[in-house]
């Protein structure tokens, strides 16, 4: 949850300006990246199960379309706000560019705690939200996907609502759909799998054996939970995991399959999990626990100036969007802690979303082996390009932003740029 006074969009702008300066760009060359191309705020009235009418606030922000249609998830969270969605949409632009897939960035959100709504209420909320954003989404225009507290089922409701208005089935309007509705095999696990690919590559380049490291993962949702399971099933030692209620720690390694099974009941949370040798942590204690690789996979604004000095990990892999503040970044750099940024580390989801979109356009389906091989190839290529640029930028974050900004600015220039519209 965002802390008082923290503005994720201002955080994004600060990193953007630094990276653009390192590229030697004039302000006029990247000024358009400081502003979303479109911001939409909508009211979403729905009838609750008890007959009461409630109005929720929703957003869809489209940041940049120089390199292709807008692409980005929709999150349901009680702390969602326009500045957060603006920042997330910009990060999506950079994320798509850094792994060189032909999309621009967008993001959506509804200010709601989905745990407080019944399934029927969530269906009505999703359908009404879809009608509100329907004029600006579409398979050639803006393609939503799952994010925090949304999943394939929610994408199915969006696809169905959009298709009803169009008069025919339009599977390509969203990605992250159930396979039965045209989704891609491997999409649900793609972001978490991408995190593991990047983690192994980072450790390899640092001369460290992945089997000899202790891993800590903040967040056991789709991304963190998938990464934890893949690490565990390949024999890695995960000493700490956390969710919204806190974390659990065991120095000689947690049983991730047991924890995942426990959390599969959505009424369960980690503060109530019991197992021999397990101790309990606050969120802050999890981030600063004794480990080699720290993977924040929850929300933004988790690693801050308040805790960066106490972090004991050697490497941080950002599976969440925007988990590290600018101030914390400076502290971590000074301390020699390597940070692989979100726009590279968690790009696996949008890569396989792209694969799903391509499969929908072609009306065909790839098998899991093909999806995973293509994913690994793109993620490793992205890592190598960022690492090379980081030599000029001074950090992996600067390297990633420089790669992304250069591609977006170049595409804008080749299209004639905004100046030609004067």
NORKA-V609626 format. One record per backbone hydrogen bond with DSSP energy under -1.0 kcal/mol. NH is the residue of the N-H (numbers start at 0). CO is the residue of the C=O. Records with the same first field share a line. If there is no record, write none. Layout:
# NORKA-V609626
NH->CO ; CO
This chain:
# NORKA-V609626
5->2
10->6
11->7
12->8
13->9
14->10
15->11
16->12
17->13
18->14
19->15
20->16
21->17
22->18
24->19
28->25
30->26
32->29
33->30
34->31
36->61
37->61
39->59
41->57
43->55
45->53
47->51
50->47
53->45
55->43
57->41
58->108
59->39
60->106
61->37
62->104
63->104
69->140
71->142
73->144
74->107
75->147
76->109
79->76
84->80
85->81
86->82
87->83
88->84
89->85
90->86
91->87
92->88
93->89
94->90
95->91
96->92
97->93
98->94
100->95
102->100
103->68
105->70
106->60
107->72
108->58
109->74
110->56
111->109
115->112
116->113
121->117
122->118
123->119
124->120
125->121
126->122
127->123
128->124
129->125
130->126
131->127
132->128
133->129
135->132
136->133
137->141
140->137
141->137
142->69
149->146
154->150
155->151
156->152
157->153
158->154
159->155
160->156
161->157
162->158
163->159
164->160
165->161
166->162
172->169
173->170
174->143
180->177
181->178
182->177
186->183
192->188
193->189
194->190
195->191
196->192
197->193
198->194
199->195
200->196
201->197
202->198
203->199
204->200
205->201
206->203
207->202
211->208
212->209
214->236
215->292
216->239
217->294
218->241
224->220
225->221
226->222
227->223
228->224
229->225
230->226
231->227
232->228
234->231
235->230
238->214
239->214
240->247
241->216
242->245
245->242
246->280
247->240
248->278
249->238
252->249
253->237
255->253
258->254
259->255
260->256
261->257
262->258
267->264
271->268
272->269
277->274
278->248
280->246
285->281
286->282
287->283
288->285
291->213
292->213
293->314
294->215
296->217
300->321
301->322
302->322
306->303
307->303
309->306
313->291
314->291
315->337
316->293
317->339
318->295 ; 316
319->295
324->302
328->324
329->325
330->326
331->327
332->328
333->329
334->330
335->332
336->331
337->313
339->315
343->340
344->340
345->341
346->343
350->346
351->347
352->348
353->349
354->350
355->351
356->352
357->353
358->354
359->355
360->356
361->357
363->358
370->366
371->367
372->368
373->369
374->370
375->371
376->372
377->373
378->374
379->375
380->376
381->377
382->378
383->379
384->380
385->381
386->382
387->383
388->384
389->385
391->388
392->388
393->389
398->394
399->395
400->396
401->397
402->398
403->399
404->400
405->401
406->402
407->403
408->404
409->405
410->406
411->407
412->408
413->409
414->410
415->412
416->411
420->417
421->418
